[in-house]
């Protein structure tokens, strides 16, 4: 069985972002800095996130910080899409992800019958939440 794991890249906010997502989704978070891995090429890279894995019962998110060798440009080409029929849980995720960010489309009933909304979180990551109609 194959699985898709979204991999997020940050500009020095990787630890903060992954701790934020962990506080919302729960699960197990494993992190390693460039310093801990021995891969830092400069003193300034030692505290950057080399790799993180947030593993929940339903999905896994991977992440790292960029550096001079691996530049990160934040954009709108990637969206994290949470889908399910657990309205309370998904609404709670949406509201928590929106804290400090910007809701671009409030959660609302849509023409296809589901409840759907979009936001950009405080780290610049774009999220879609689709609550399936029963």
N, C-alpha and C positions, 0 to 999 in steps of 0.2 A: 504494500500500500504506500502510495506517495502522499506527501502533505506539503502544503505551501506555508512557509513561515515568512511573514513580512519582516524585512530587515531595514531598520531605520538608522539614518546617519545624522549626527548632530555636530554643531560647532561649539564644543566645549560644555554642552549642557546634557550630555548623555546620562551621567549618574542621576542628575535631578529629574530628567524626563522619565527614566525607567523606574525610579522610586515613586514618582507621581502615578504612573500606570499601575505599579504594584499596589499602591494604596487604593486604587479603584477596583481592579480586577482580582486582587488576591493572587493566589498561586505561589510558586517558588521562584525567587529571583536570585540568579547567580551573576556576579560581576567580576571583572578583572581589569585593572588599570594597565596602561602601558608600562608603568613603573614595576608593577607586580609581575608582569610577563617578561620583563627584561628587554622589551622592544623599544623603549624610549630612546630617541636619538638626541634629544635635548632635555635639559632639566624641565623646561616648560611643558613637555609632553607627559611627564611621569604621572600626573594626576588625571590625565584624560582617560576616557573609557575605551579600552582596547576591545572588549567584547562583553555583551550582556545577553542573558537568556531569561525571559519571563515565561514560565511554563504554567499554564492553567489547565483545568480539566477539558476545556474546549478549544484552546488555541495556544500558540507560542509566538512571542514577539522577540526578535533578535535586534541588537543595536550596537553601535560604536560611535565614537567621536572621530571626526576627520582630523588631519594634521597637515603640515606643509606638503607632504608627499601625496596625500589623498584629500584634496579640497572638497568641501561640501557646499553645494548651492541649494538652498531651500527653494522649493517650487510647488507647483500644483499638479504635478504629473502622477503623484501617488496618493491614493486615499485608502485609509483603513476603513473597511466596511463591516460593521457588526450587524448580523442578521439573526433573527430568531422570533419565537412567539412569546417569550417571557417579557410581557409589557412592563412590569414593575422594574425588573432588573435592567432592561435595556434603557428605560427612561432614566433610571438612576445613573447608569453609565453616561448617558448623554449629558445630564445636568452636571455631573462631576467633571467630565472632560471640558465642559464649557467654562468652568471657573477660571478666570484670568485670560480666557480666550475670546473668540468671537463666533456667535451663532450666525451662520449665513443663511440658514433656512430652518425655522423652528420646527420641532416635531409636530406634525399635523397629518390628518387623514389625507391620502392622495387618491388620484383618479383610478389607480390600479387596485385600490381597496386596502392597502397597507398604510401604516403610520410611518412617516419618513422624515428625517431631518439631517442637516449638515452643519458642521462647525469646524473651525480651526482652533486647535488648542493653544495654550500659552507657549508652546515650543515650536509652533508653525506647522504642526502635522495636521493634515486634513482628515476628518472623520465623517462617515456616513453611518446612520443608524436606521435600520429598516425593521419595523416590528410587523411581522406577518399577521394578516387577518386570520381569525380562527376559521 
